[in-house]
């Protein structure tokens, strides 16, 4: 767990460096992950255009055992174009059934 948190903090720190320099960043993590509640995540929202978008990997063809996998994922980015693109990939399937 400590190694995972260290890696997450490092990734968030790199995102902050990118934002401070006026460059784009994108961070991907499962939507339900506790790491989204970290202070460092919240701190990134002070930068221009930073937002989060949830999407489903089944919309990109993710499969397991021959069937689609509805894996809810969240990204944080400061790229409005990436956010606008990903927000369209929402699965409207029910009980794990994807279309």
C-alpha positions as CSV (number, residue, x, y, z in Angstrom):
1,X,0.0,0.0,0.0
2,X,2.8,2.4,0.8
3,X,4.4,1.9,-2.6
4,X,1.1,2.5,-4.3
5,X,0.6,5.7,-2.4
6,X,4.1,6.8,-3.1
7,X,3.6,6.2,-6.8
8,X,0.2,8.1,-6.8
9,X,1.8,11.1,-5.0
10,X,4.6,11.1,-7.6
11,X,2.1,11.0,-10.5
12,X,0.1,13.8,-8.9
13,X,3.3,15.9,-8.4
14,X,4.1,15.4,-12.1
15,X,0.6,16.6,-13.0
16,X,1.2,19.7,-10.9
17,X,4.5,20.4,-12.6
18,X,2.9,20.1,-16.0
19,X,0.0,22.5,-15.0
20,X,2.4,25.1,-13.4
21,X,4.4,25.1,-16.7
22,X,1.2,25.6,-18.8
23,X,1.4,22.1,-20.2
24,X,-1.4,19.4,-20.4
25,X,-1.6,16.4,-18.1
26,X,-3.9,13.4,-17.8
27,X,-4.2,11.1,-14.8
28,X,-6.2,7.9,-15.0
29,X,-7.4,5.8,-12.1
30,X,-10.5,3.7,-11.2
31,X,-13.4,5.9,-10.5
32,X,-14.0,4.4,-7.0
33,X,-10.3,4.7,-5.9
34,X,-9.8,6.4,-2.5
35,X,-6.9,8.3,-4.0
36,X,-9.4,10.8,-5.6
37,X,-9.9,12.1,-2.1
38,X,-6.3,13.0,-1.5
39,X,-5.5,16.7,-0.7
40,X,-3.0,16.7,-3.6
41,X,-5.8,15.8,-6.0
42,X,-8.0,18.7,-4.6
43,X,-5.0,21.1,-4.9
44,X,-4.8,20.4,-8.7
45,X,-8.2,22.0,-9.2
46,X,-6.7,25.5,-8.6
47,X,-5.1,25.3,-12.0
48,X,-6.9,26.4,-15.2
49,X,-9.3,23.9,-16.9
50,X,-8.7,21.1,-14.5
51,X,-11.6,18.7,-14.3
52,X,-12.5,15.0,-13.9
53,X,-14.4,12.9,-16.3
54,X,-15.8,9.4,-15.7
55,X,-16.1,7.0,-18.6
56,X,-16.5,3.2,-19.2
57,X,-13.7,1.1,-20.8
58,X,-16.3,-1.1,-22.5
59,X,-16.8,1.8,-24.8
60,X,-13.3,1.3,-26.0
61,X,-13.7,-2.4,-26.6
62,X,-12.3,-3.7,-23.3
63,X,-13.2,-7.4,-22.9
64,X,-12.7,-10.3,-20.6
65,X,-13.8,-13.9,-21.3
66,X,-15.2,-12.9,-24.7
67,X,-17.6,-10.2,-23.2
68,X,-17.4,-6.5,-22.6
69,X,-16.1,-5.2,-19.3
70,X,-17.8,-2.1,-17.9
71,X,-14.9,-0.7,-15.9
72,X,-15.8,2.8,-14.6
73,X,-12.7,4.9,-14.9
74,X,-12.0,8.5,-14.0
75,X,-9.4,10.8,-15.5
76,X,-8.2,14.2,-14.3
77,X,-7.0,16.5,-17.0
78,X,-6.5,20.2,-17.8
79,X,-7.2,19.6,-21.5
80,X,-10.8,20.7,-22.3
81,X,-10.6,18.7,-25.6
82,X,-9.7,15.4,-24.0
83,X,-12.4,15.9,-21.3
84,X,-15.0,16.8,-23.9
85,X,-14.1,13.7,-25.9
86,X,-14.1,11.2,-23.0
87,X,-17.4,12.4,-21.5
88,X,-19.2,10.9,-24.5
89,X,-18.0,7.3,-23.6
90,X,-20.7,6.4,-21.1
91,X,-22.2,3.0,-21.1
92,X,-25.9,2.9,-20.7
93,X,-26.0,-0.9,-20.2
94,X,-27.7,-2.3,-17.1
95,X,-26.3,-4.7,-14.5
96,X,-22.9,-5.0,-16.1
97,X,-24.4,-5.5,-19.6
98,X,-22.8,-3.3,-22.1
99,X,-24.1,-2.3,-25.5
